[in-house]
């Protein structure tokens, strides 16, 4: 019974290796372009949220 589990694990690992060989990995330029988009988007959202926070805080201090 234990051998059956080991056979399934070995089969799984072999199939994973075969599938990973089919993967088309991105080149350096694609990765850098994606990183730039993520960093820019993160900074833009942080700035917008920061400005909203300042605006709402100022409004609340004015009201109360």
PQR file with spaces between the fields and no chain letter, atoms N, CA, C, O and H, PARSE charges and radii, in Angstrom:
ATOM       1  N    UNK     1       0.821   -1.186    0.000 -0.4000 1.5000
ATOM       2  CA   UNK     1       0.000    0.000    0.000 -0.0000 2.0000
ATOM       3  C    UNK     1       0.873    1.262    0.000  0.5500 1.7000
ATOM       4  O    UNK     1       0.568    2.223   -0.705 -0.5500 1.4000
ATOM       5  N    UNK     2       1.953    1.263    0.784 -0.4000 1.5000
ATOM       6  CA   UNK     2       2.853    2.403    0.808 -0.0000 2.0000
ATOM       7  C    UNK     2       3.538    2.610   -0.528  0.5500 1.7000
ATOM       8  O    UNK     2       3.828    3.742   -0.913 -0.5500 1.4000
ATOM       9  H    UNK     2       2.201    0.482    1.357  0.4000 1.0000
ATOM      10  N    UNK     3       3.798    1.520   -1.237 -0.4000 1.5000
ATOM      11  CA   UNK     3       4.458    1.606   -2.540 -0.0000 2.0000
ATOM      12  C    UNK     3       3.552    2.288   -3.562  0.5500 1.7000
ATOM      13  O    UNK     3       4.020    3.012   -4.441 -0.5500 1.4000
ATOM      14  H    UNK     3       3.562    0.600   -0.924  0.4000 1.0000
ATOM      15  N    UNK     4       2.252    2.043   -3.432 -0.4000 1.5000
ATOM      16  CA   UNK     4       1.296    2.660   -4.344 -0.0000 2.0000
ATOM      17  C    UNK     4       1.320    4.184   -4.197  0.5500 1.7000
ATOM      18  O    UNK     4       1.251    4.912   -5.188 -0.5500 1.4000
ATOM      19  H    UNK     4       1.872    1.454   -2.718  0.4000 1.0000
ATOM      20  N    UNK     5       1.418    4.656   -2.949 -0.4000 1.5000
ATOM      21  CA   UNK     5       1.481    6.095   -2.715 -0.0000 2.0000
ATOM      22  C    UNK     5       2.770    6.676   -3.290  0.5500 1.7000
ATOM      23  O    UNK     5       2.751    7.753   -3.887 -0.5500 1.4000
ATOM      24  H    UNK     5       1.473    4.065   -2.145  0.4000 1.0000
ATOM      25  N    UNK     6       3.877    5.981   -3.117 -0.4000 1.5000
ATOM      26  CA   UNK     6       5.154    6.450   -3.655 -0.0000 2.0000
ATOM      27  C    UNK     6       5.112    6.501   -5.179  0.5500 1.7000
ATOM      28  O    UNK     6       5.655    7.424   -5.785 -0.5500 1.4000
ATOM      29  H    UNK     6       3.892    5.107   -2.632  0.4000 1.0000
ATOM      30  N    UNK     7       4.472    5.518   -5.797 -0.4000 1.5000
ATOM      31  CA   UNK     7       4.339    5.517   -7.258 -0.0000 2.0000
ATOM      32  C    UNK     7       3.542    6.731   -7.731  0.5500 1.7000
ATOM      33  O    UNK     7       3.876    7.349   -8.742 -0.5500 1.4000
ATOM      34  H    UNK     7       4.031    4.768   -5.305  0.4000 1.0000
ATOM      35  N    UNK     8       2.485    7.065   -6.989 -0.4000 1.5000
ATOM      36  CA   UNK     8       1.674    8.227   -7.357 -0.0000 2.0000
ATOM      37  C    UNK     8       2.477    9.518   -7.196  0.5500 1.7000
ATOM      38  O    UNK     8       2.371   10.428   -8.018 -0.5500 1.4000
ATOM      39  H    UNK     8       2.213    6.564   -6.167  0.4000 1.0000
ATOM      40  N    UNK     9       3.278    9.590   -6.136 -0.4000 1.5000
ATOM      41  CA   UNK     9       4.110   10.774   -5.913 -0.0000 2.0000
ATOM      42  C    UNK     9       5.149   10.902   -7.022  0.5500 1.7000
ATOM      43  O    UNK     9       5.365   11.997   -7.541 -0.5500 1.4000
ATOM      44  H    UNK     9       3.364    8.850   -5.469  0.4000 1.0000
ATOM      45  N    UNK    10       5.792    9.799   -7.389 -0.4000 1.5000
ATOM      46  CA   UNK    10       6.791    9.827   -8.460 -0.0000 2.0000
ATOM      47  C    UNK    10       6.159   10.250   -9.783  0.5500 1.7000
ATOM      48  O    UNK    10       6.732   11.045  -10.528 -0.5500 1.4000
ATOM      49  H    UNK    10       5.617    8.909   -6.967  0.4000 1.0000
ATOM      50  N    UNK    11       4.982    9.716  -10.065 -0.4000 1.5000
ATOM      51  CA   UNK    11       4.275   10.073  -11.299 -0.0000 2.0000
ATOM      52  C    UNK    11       3.943   11.566  -11.299  0.5500 1.7000
ATOM      53  O    UNK    11       4.106   12.252  -12.308 -0.5500 1.4000
ATOM      54  H    UNK    11       4.516    9.071   -9.460  0.4000 1.0000
ATOM      55  N    UNK    12       3.477   12.051  -10.156 -0.4000 1.5000
ATOM      56  CA   UNK    12       3.137   13.470  -10.037 -0.0000 2.0000
ATOM      57  C    UNK    12       4.355   14.347  -10.298  0.5500 1.7000
ATOM      58  O    UNK    12       4.265   15.322  -11.044 -0.5500 1.4000
ATOM      59  H    UNK    12       3.345   11.494   -9.336  0.4000 1.0000
ATOM      60  N    UNK    13       5.484   14.017   -9.697 -0.4000 1.5000
ATOM      61  CA   UNK    13       6.705   14.811   -9.868 -0.0000 2.0000
ATOM      62  C    UNK    13       7.162   14.779  -11.327  0.5500 1.7000
ATOM      63  O    UNK    13       7.561   15.810  -11.868 -0.5500 1.4000
ATOM      64  H    UNK    13       5.558   13.226   -9.091  0.4000 1.0000
ATOM      65  N    UNK    14       7.108   13.632  -11.957 -0.4000 1.5000
ATOM      66  CA   UNK    14       7.499   13.526  -13.364 -0.0000 2.0000
ATOM      67  C    UNK    14       6.589   14.365  -14.251  0.5500 1.7000
ATOM      68  O    UNK    14       7.060   15.050  -15.158 -0.5500 1.4000
ATOM      69  H    UNK    14       6.783   12.795  -11.518  0.4000 1.0000
ATOM      70  N    UNK    15       5.283   14.311  -13.990 -0.4000 1.5000
ATOM      71  CA   UNK    15       4.342   15.089  -14.786 -0.0000 2.0000
ATOM      72  C    UNK    15       4.551   16.589  -14.575  0.5500 1.7000
ATOM      73  O    UNK    15       4.415   17.375  -15.512 -0.5500 1.4000
ATOM      74  H    UNK    15       4.900   13.754  -13.253  0.4000 1.0000
ATOM      75  N    UNK    16       4.877   16.976  -13.365 -0.4000 1.5000
ATOM      76  CA   UNK    16       5.169   18.390  -13.088 -0.0000 2.0000
ATOM      77  C    UNK    16       6.384   18.850  -13.880  0.5500 1.7000
ATOM      78  O    UNK    16       6.381   19.939  -14.454 -0.5500 1.4000
ATOM      79  H    UNK    16       4.988   16.338  -12.603  0.4000 1.0000
ATOM      80  N    UNK    17       7.423   18.020  -13.913 -0.4000 1.5000
ATOM      81  CA   UNK    17       8.632   18.373  -14.653 -0.0000 2.0000
ATOM      82  C    UNK    17       8.319   18.528  -16.141  0.5500 1.7000
ATOM      83  O    UNK    17       8.825   19.444  -16.789 -0.5500 1.4000
ATOM      84  H    UNK    17       7.426   17.135  -13.447  0.4000 1.0000
ATOM      85  N    UNK    18       7.497   17.647  -16.679 -0.4000 1.5000
ATOM      86  CA   UNK    18       7.123   17.729  -18.095 -0.0000 2.0000
ATOM      87  C    UNK    18       6.357   19.019  -18.359  0.5500 1.7000
ATOM      88  O    UNK    18       6.620   19.706  -19.346 -0.5500 1.4000
ATOM      89  H    UNK    18       7.086   16.902  -16.153  0.4000 1.0000
ATOM      90  N    UNK    19       5.414   19.351  -17.486 -0.4000 1.5000
ATOM      91  CA   UNK    19       4.623   20.578  -17.675 -0.0000 2.0000
ATOM      92  C    UNK    19       5.482   21.833  -17.544  0.5500 1.7000
ATOM      93  O    UNK    19       5.273   22.803  -18.273 -0.5500 1.4000
ATOM      94  H    UNK    19       5.200   18.793  -16.684  0.4000 1.0000
ATOM      95  N    UNK    20       6.443   21.825  -16.625 -0.4000 1.5000
ATOM      96  CA   UNK    20       7.308   22.993  -16.451 -0.0000 2.0000
ATOM      97  C    UNK    20       8.204   23.226  -17.663  0.5500 1.7000
ATOM      98  O    UNK    20       8.615   24.358  -17.916 -0.5500 1.4000
ATOM      99  H    UNK    20       6.613   21.038  -16.033  0.4000 1.0000
ATOM     100  N    UNK    21       8.508   22.181  -18.405 -0.4000 1.5000
ATOM     101  CA   UNK    21       9.298   22.349  -19.622 -0.0000 2.0000
ATOM     102  C    UNK    21       8.489   23.026  -20.723  0.5500 1.7000
ATOM     103  O    UNK    21       9.061   23.593  -21.653 -0.5500 1.4000
ATOM     104  H    UNK    21       8.174   21.262  -18.199  0.4000 1.0000
ATOM     105  N    UNK    22       7.150   22.969  -20.623 -0.4000 1.5000
ATOM     106  CA   UNK    22       6.284   23.591  -21.618 -0.0000 2.0000
ATOM     107  C    UNK    22       6.058   25.080  -21.346  0.5500 1.7000
ATOM     108  O    UNK    22       5.582   25.810  -22.216 -0.5500 1.4000
ATOM     109  H    UNK    22       6.684   22.508  -19.868  0.4000 1.0000
ATOM     110  N    UNK    23       6.396   25.516  -20.154 -0.4000 1.5000
ATOM     111  CA   UNK    23       6.145   26.910  -19.773 -0.0000 2.0000
ATOM     112  C    UNK    23       7.035   27.846  -20.568  0.5500 1.7000
ATOM     113  O    UNK    23       8.227   27.592  -20.741 -0.5500 1.4000
ATOM     114  H    UNK    23       6.782   24.924  -19.448  0.4000 1.0000
ATOM     115  N    UNK    24       6.445   28.934  -21.050 -0.4000 1.5000
ATOM     116  CA   UNK    24       7.208   29.970  -21.734 -0.0000 2.0000
ATOM     117  C    UNK    24       7.495   31.045  -20.704  0.5500 1.7000
ATOM     118  O    UNK    24       6.608   31.812  -20.330 -0.5500 1.4000
ATOM     119  H    UNK    24       5.477   29.140  -20.909  0.4000 1.0000
ATOM     120  N    UNK    25       8.736   31.097  -20.247 -0.4000 1.5000
ATOM     121  CA   UNK    25       9.110   32.044  -19.203 -0.0000 2.0000
ATOM     122  C    UNK    25       9.356   33.409  -19.822  0.5500 1.7000
ATOM     123  O    UNK    25       9.885   33.498  -20.930 -0.5500 1.4000
ATOM     124  H    UNK    25       9.456   30.473  -20.551  0.4000 1.0000
ATOM     125  N    UNK    26       8.978   34.480  -19.118 -0.4000 1.5000
ATOM     126  CA   UNK    26       9.185   35.830  -19.668 -0.0000 2.0000
ATOM     127  C    UNK    26      10.675   36.187  -19.688  0.5500 1.7000
ATOM     128  O    UNK    26      11.455   35.736  -18.849 -0.5500 1.4000
ATOM     129  H    UNK    26       8.549   34.408  -18.218  0.4000 1.0000
ATOM     130  N    UNK    27      11.039   37.008  -20.671 -0.4000 1.5000
ATOM     131  CA   UNK    27      12.435   37.431  -20.717 -0.0000 2.0000
ATOM     132  C    UNK    27      12.635   38.621  -19.778  0.5500 1.7000
ATOM     133  O    UNK    27      11.680   39.127  -19.190 -0.5500 1.4000
ATOM     134  H    UNK    27      10.405   37.374  -21.353  0.4000 1.0000
ATOM     135  N    UNK    28      13.865   39.052  -19.648 -0.4000 1.5000
ATOM     136  CA   UNK    28      14.217   40.115  -18.694 -0.0000 2.0000
ATOM     137  C    UNK    28      13.468   41.415  -18.978  0.5500 1.7000
ATOM     138  O    UNK    28      13.007   42.083  -18.052 -0.5500 1.4000
ATOM     139  H    UNK    28      14.641   38.641  -20.126  0.4000 1.0000
ATOM     140  N    UNK    29      13.347   41.769  -20.240 -0.4000 1.5000
ATOM     141  CA   UNK    29      12.669   43.014  -20.611 -0.0000 2.0000
ATOM     142  C    UNK    29      11.191   42.985  -20.219  0.5500 1.7000
ATOM     143  O    UNK    29      10.649   43.981  -19.741 -0.5500 1.4000
ATOM     144  H    UNK    29      13.721   41.226  -20.993  0.4000 1.0000
ATOM     145  N    UNK    30      10.548   41.840  -20.425 -0.4000 1.5000
ATOM     146  CA   UNK    30       9.137   41.712  -20.040 -0.0000 2.0000
ATOM     147  C    UNK    30       8.964   41.830  -18.528  0.5500 1.7000
ATOM     148  O    UNK    30       8.034   42.479  -18.049 -0.5500 1.4000
ATOM     149  H    UNK    30      10.988   41.031  -20.813  0.4000 1.0000
ATOM     150  N    UNK    31       9.856   41.207  -17.794 -0.4000 1.5000
ATOM     151  CA   UNK    31       9.777   41.273  -16.328 -0.0000 2.0000
ATOM     152  C    UNK    31       9.990   42.703  -15.847  0.5500 1.7000
ATOM     153  O    UNK    31       9.256   43.183  -14.984 -0.5500 1.4000
ATOM     154  H    UNK    31      10.611   40.680  -18.182  0.4000 1.0000
ATOM     155  N    UNK    32      10.985   43.383  -16.397 -0.4000 1.5000
ATOM     156  CA   UNK    32      11.249   44.770  -15.998 -0.0000 2.0000
ATOM     157  C    UNK    32      10.076   45.677  -16.340  0.5500 1.7000
ATOM     158  O    UNK    32       9.728   46.559  -15.556 -0.5500 1.4000
ATOM     159  H    UNK    32      11.582   42.993  -17.098  0.4000 1.0000
ATOM     160  N    UNK    33       9.469   45.473  -17.490 -0.4000 1.5000
ATOM     161  CA   UNK    33       8.303   46.282  -17.868 -0.0000 2.0000
ATOM     162  C    UNK    33       7.154   46.044  -16.893  0.5500 1.7000
ATOM     163  O    UNK    33       6.473   46.988  -16.494 -0.5500 1.4000
ATOM     164  H    UNK    33       9.752   44.756  -18.128  0.4000 1.0000
ATOM     165  N    UNK    34       6.940   44.807  -16.515 -0.4000 1.5000
ATOM     166  CA   UNK    34       5.875   44.488  -15.559 -0.0000 2.0000
ATOM     167  C    UNK    34       6.167   45.090  -14.192  0.5500 1.7000
ATOM     168  O    UNK    34       5.261   45.596  -13.529 -0.5500 1.4000
ATOM     169  H    UNK    34       7.494   44.040  -16.839  0.4000 1.0000
ATOM     170  N    UNK    35       7.414   45.039  -13.771 -0.4000 1.5000
ATOM     171  CA   UNK    35       7.797   45.613  -12.481 -0.0000 2.0000
ATOM     172  C    UNK    35       7.567   47.120  -12.491  0.5500 1.7000
ATOM     173  O    UNK    35       7.082   47.681  -11.508 -0.5500 1.4000
ATOM     174  H    UNK    35       8.150   44.628  -14.309  0.4000 1.0000
ATOM     175  N    UNK    36       7.911   47.773  -13.588 -0.4000 1.5000
ATOM     176  CA   UNK    36       7.696   49.220  -13.687 -0.0000 2.0000
ATOM     177  C    UNK    36       6.216   49.566  -13.565  0.5500 1.7000
ATOM     178  O    UNK    36       5.851   50.520  -12.878 -0.5500 1.4000
ATOM     179  H    UNK    36       8.305   47.318  -14.386  0.4000 1.0000
ATOM     180  N    UNK    37       5.370   48.794  -14.229 -0.4000 1.5000
ATOM     181  CA   UNK    37       3.924   49.041  -14.159 -0.0000 2.0000
ATOM     182  C    UNK    37       3.422   48.868  -12.729  0.5500 1.7000
ATOM     183  O    UNK    37       2.638   49.682  -12.240 -0.5500 1.4000
ATOM     184  H    UNK    37       5.666   48.019  -14.787  0.4000 1.0000
ATOM     185  N    UNK    38       3.869   47.822  -12.065 -0.4000 1.5000
ATOM     186  CA   UNK    38       3.423   47.565  -10.696 -0.0000 2.0000
ATOM     187  C    UNK    38       3.901   48.667   -9.751  0.5500 1.7000
ATOM     188  O    UNK    38       3.127   49.151   -8.924 -0.5500 1.4000
ATOM     189  H    UNK    38       4.506   47.161  -12.461  0.4000 1.0000
ATOM     190  N    UNK    39       5.160   49.062   -9.866 -0.4000 1.5000
ATOM     191  CA   UNK    39       5.699   50.103   -8.984 -0.0000 2.0000
ATOM     192  C    UNK    39       4.975   51.430   -9.239  0.5500 1.7000
ATOM     193  O    UNK    39       4.584   52.107   -8.288 -0.5500 1.4000
ATOM     194  H    UNK    39       5.788   48.669  -10.537  0.4000 1.0000
ATOM     195  N    UNK    40       4.793   51.807  -10.495 -0.4000 1.5000
ATOM     196  CA   UNK    40       4.095   53.051  -10.825 -0.0000 2.0000
ATOM     197  C    UNK    40       2.663   53.028  -10.292  0.5500 1.7000
ATOM     198  O    UNK    40       2.197   54.002   -9.702 -0.5500 1.4000
ATOM     199  H    UNK    40       5.111   51.257  -11.268  0.4000 1.0000
ATOM     200  N    UNK    41       1.973   51.914  -10.504 -0.4000 1.5000
ATOM     201  CA   UNK    41       0.594   51.799  -10.036 -0.0000 2.0000
ATOM     202  C    UNK    41       0.516   51.888   -8.517  0.5500 1.7000
ATOM     203  O    UNK    41      -0.377   52.540   -7.975 -0.5500 1.4000
ATOM     204  H    UNK    41       2.351   51.122  -10.983  0.4000 1.0000
ATOM     205  N    UNK    42       1.442   51.241   -7.836 -0.4000 1.5000
ATOM     206  CA   UNK    42       1.457   51.263   -6.375 -0.0000 2.0000
ATOM     207  C    UNK    42       1.694   52.679   -5.850  0.5500 1.7000
ATOM     208  O    UNK    42       1.018   53.123   -4.923 -0.5500 1.4000
ATOM     209  H    UNK    42       2.167   50.712   -8.276  0.4000 1.0000
ATOM     210  N    UNK    43       2.647   53.376   -6.440 -0.4000 1.5000
ATOM     211  CA   UNK    43       2.939   54.747   -6.012 -0.0000 2.0000
ATOM     212  C    UNK    43       1.748   55.660   -6.306  0.5500 1.7000
ATOM     213  O    UNK    43       1.390   56.494   -5.473 -0.5500 1.4000
ATOM     214  H    UNK    43       3.197   53.014   -7.193  0.4000 1.0000
ATOM     215  N    UNK    44       1.136   55.513   -7.474 -0.4000 1.5000
ATOM     216  CA   UNK    44      -0.012   56.345   -7.836 -0.0000 2.0000
ATOM     217  C    UNK    44      -1.175   56.125   -6.869  0.5500 1.7000
ATOM     218  O    UNK    44      -1.790   57.088   -6.410 -0.5500 1.4000
ATOM     219  H    UNK    44       1.427   54.836   -8.150  0.4000 1.0000
ATOM     220  N    UNK    45      -1.474   54.886   -6.563 -0.4000 1.5000
ATOM     221  CA   UNK    45      -2.568   54.588   -5.631 -0.0000 2.0000
ATOM     222  C    UNK    45      -2.233   55.114   -4.238  0.5500 1.7000
ATOM     223  O    UNK    45      -3.108   55.646   -3.554 -0.5500 1.4000
ATOM     224  H    UNK    45      -0.975   54.104   -6.935  0.4000 1.0000
ATOM     225  N    UNK    46      -0.984   54.972   -3.811 -0.4000 1.5000
ATOM     226  CA   UNK    46      -0.576   55.485   -2.497 -0.0000 2.0000
ATOM     227  C    UNK    46      -0.741   56.996   -2.423  0.5500 1.7000
ATOM     228  O    UNK    46      -1.198   57.520   -1.406 -0.5500 1.4000
ATOM     229  H    UNK    46      -0.274   54.540   -4.367  0.4000 1.0000
ATOM     230  N    UNK    47      -0.376   57.699   -3.483 -0.4000 1.5000
ATOM     231  CA   UNK    47      -0.526   59.157   -3.506 -0.0000 2.0000
ATOM     232  C    UNK    47      -2.004   59.543   -3.445  0.5500 1.7000
ATOM     233  O    UNK    47      -2.386   60.421   -2.671 -0.5500 1.4000
ATOM     234  H    UNK    47      -0.005   57.274   -4.308  0.4000 1.0000
ATOM     235  N    UNK    48      -2.824   58.896   -4.249 -0.4000 1.5000
ATOM     236  CA   UNK    48      -4.254   59.202   -4.253 -0.0000 2.0000
ATOM     237  C    UNK    48      -4.864   58.942   -2.879  0.5500 1.7000
ATOM     238  O    UNK    48      -5.614   59.774   -2.367 -0.5500 1.4000
ATOM     239  H    UNK    48      -2.513   58.183   -4.878  0.4000 1.0000
ATOM     240  N    UNK    49      -4.550   57.797   -2.278 -0.4000 1.5000
ATOM     241  CA   UNK    49      -5.098   57.484   -0.955 -0.0000 2.0000
ATOM     242  C    UNK    49      -4.584   58.454    0.100  0.5500 1.7000
ATOM     243  O    UNK    49      -5.324   58.832    1.009 -0.5500 1.4000
ATOM     244  H    UNK    49      -3.941   57.121   -2.694  0.4000 1.0000
ATOM     245  N    UNK    50      -3.326   58.858   -0.013 -0.4000 1.5000
ATOM     246  CA   UNK    50      -2.771   59.831    0.923 -0.0000 2.0000
ATOM     247  C    UNK    50      -3.480   61.170    0.815  0.5500 1.7000
ATOM     248  O    UNK    50      -3.797   61.790    1.831 -0.5500 1.4000
ATOM     249  H    UNK    50      -2.725   58.550   -0.750  0.4000 1.0000
ATOM     250  N    UNK    51      -3.728   61.619   -0.405 -0.4000 1.5000
ATOM     251  CA   UNK    51      -4.444   62.875   -0.606 -0.0000 2.0000
ATOM     252  C    UNK    51      -5.886   62.796   -0.091  0.5500 1.7000
ATOM     253  O    UNK    51      -6.390   63.743    0.512 -0.5500 1.4000
ATOM     254  H    UNK    51      -3.470   61.116   -1.230  0.4000 1.0000
ATOM     255  N    UNK    52      -6.531   61.676   -0.331 -0.4000 1.5000
ATOM     256  CA   UNK    52      -7.882   61.493    0.205 -0.0000 2.0000
ATOM     257  C    UNK    52      -7.873   61.504    1.731  0.5500 1.7000
ATOM     258  O    UNK    52      -8.760   62.086    2.356 -0.5500 1.4000
ATOM     259  H    UNK    52      -6.122   60.906   -0.821  0.4000 1.0000
ATOM     260  N    UNK    53      -6.887   60.870    2.322 -0.4000 1.5000
ATOM     261  CA   UNK    53      -6.775   60.850    3.777 -0.0000 2.0000
ATOM     262  C    UNK    53      -6.602   62.262    4.331  0.5500 1.7000
ATOM     263  O    UNK    53      -7.253   62.636    5.305 -0.5500 1.4000
ATOM     264  H    UNK    53      -6.167   60.397    1.814  0.4000 1.0000
ATOM     265  N    UNK    54      -5.728   63.035    3.710 -0.4000 1.5000
ATOM     266  CA   UNK    54      -5.520   64.416    4.151 -0.0000 2.0000
ATOM     267  C    UNK    54      -6.810   65.221    3.990  0.5500 1.7000
ATOM     268  O    UNK    54      -7.178   65.987    4.880 -0.5500 1.4000
ATOM     269  H    UNK    54      -5.199   62.731    2.918  0.4000 1.0000
ATOM     270  N    UNK    55      -7.493   65.051    2.866 -0.4000 1.5000
ATOM     271  CA   UNK    55      -8.726   65.803    2.611 -0.0000 2.0000
ATOM     272  C    UNK    55      -9.807   65.436    3.630  0.5500 1.7000
ATOM     273  O    UNK    55     -10.451   66.319    4.196 -0.5500 1.4000
ATOM     274  H    UNK    55      -7.195   64.429    2.143  0.4000 1.0000
ATOM     275  N    UNK    56     -10.005   64.137    3.865 -0.4000 1.5000
ATOM     276  CA   UNK    56     -11.041   63.723    4.821 -0.0000 2.0000
ATOM     277  C    UNK    56     -10.683   64.136    6.237  0.5500 1.7000
ATOM     278  O    UNK    56     -11.559   64.530    7.007 -0.5500 1.4000
ATOM     279  H    UNK    56      -9.482   63.420    3.405  0.4000 1.0000
ATOM     280  N    UNK    57      -9.418   64.054    6.588 -0.4000 1.5000
ATOM     281  CA   UNK    57      -8.987   64.470    7.920 -0.0000 2.0000
ATOM     282  C    UNK    57      -9.218   65.966    8.119  0.5500 1.7000
ATOM     283  O    UNK    57      -9.707   66.389    9.166 -0.5500 1.4000
ATOM     284  H    UNK    57      -8.706   63.734    5.963  0.4000 1.0000
ATOM     285  N    UNK    58      -8.866   66.757    7.120 -0.4000 1.5000
ATOM     286  CA   UNK    58      -9.086   68.206    7.200 -0.0000 2.0000
ATOM     287  C    UNK    58     -10.576   68.513    7.295  0.5500 1.7000
ATOM     288  O    UNK    58     -10.982   69.374    8.075 -0.5500 1.4000
ATOM     289  H    UNK    58      -8.468   66.413    6.269  0.4000 1.0000
ATOM     290  N    UNK    59     -11.383   67.826    6.519 -0.4000 1.5000
ATOM     291  CA   UNK    59     -12.828   68.026    6.548 -0.0000 2.0000
ATOM     292  C    UNK    59     -13.400   67.685    7.926  0.5500 1.7000
ATOM     293  O    UNK    59     -14.224   68.429    8.458 -0.5500 1.4000
ATOM     294  H    UNK    59     -11.054   67.126    5.885  0.4000 1.0000
ATOM     295  N    UNK    60     -12.973   66.580    8.494 -0.4000 1.5000
ATOM     296  CA   UNK    60     -13.478   66.159    9.800 -0.0000 2.0000
ATOM     297  C    UNK    60     -13.045   67.144   10.886  0.5500 1.7000
ATOM     298  O    UNK    60     -13.824   67.434   11.795 -0.5500 1.4000
ATOM     299  H    UNK    60     -12.303   65.976    8.062  0.4000 1.0000
ATOM     300  N    UNK    61     -11.850   67.650   10.811 -0.4000 1.5000
ATOM     301  CA   UNK    61     -11.394   68.640   11.793 -0.0000 2.0000
ATOM     302  C    UNK    61     -12.193   69.951   11.649  0.5500 1.7000
ATOM     303  O    UNK    61     -12.477   70.627   12.638 -0.5500 1.4000
ATOM     304  H    UNK    61     -11.218   67.415   10.073  0.4000 1.0000
ATOM     305  N    UNK    62     -12.546   70.291   10.407 -0.4000 1.5000
ATOM     306  CA   UNK    62     -13.333   71.497   10.163 -0.0000 2.0000
ATOM     307  C    UNK    62     -14.746   71.338   10.725  0.5500 1.7000
ATOM     308  O    UNK    62     -15.292   72.257   11.336 -0.5500 1.4000
ATOM     309  H    UNK    62     -12.315   69.742    9.604  0.4000 1.0000
ATOM     310  N    UNK    63     -15.329   70.152   10.506 -0.4000 1.5000
ATOM     311  CA   UNK    63     -16.710   69.910   10.948 -0.0000 2.0000
ATOM     312  C    UNK    63     -16.783   69.767   12.463  0.5500 1.7000
ATOM     313  O    UNK    63     -17.674   70.332   13.096 -0.5500 1.4000
ATOM     314  H    UNK    63     -14.886   69.406   10.009  0.4000 1.0000
ATOM     315  N    UNK    64     -15.865   69.026   13.039 -0.4000 1.5000
ATOM     316  CA   UNK    64     -15.922   68.787   14.493 -0.0000 2.0000
ATOM     317  C    UNK    64     -14.907   69.652   15.157  0.5500 1.7000
ATOM     318  O    UNK    64     -14.775   69.620   16.381 -0.5500 1.4000
ATOM     319  H    UNK    64     -15.141   68.567   12.524  0.4000 1.0000
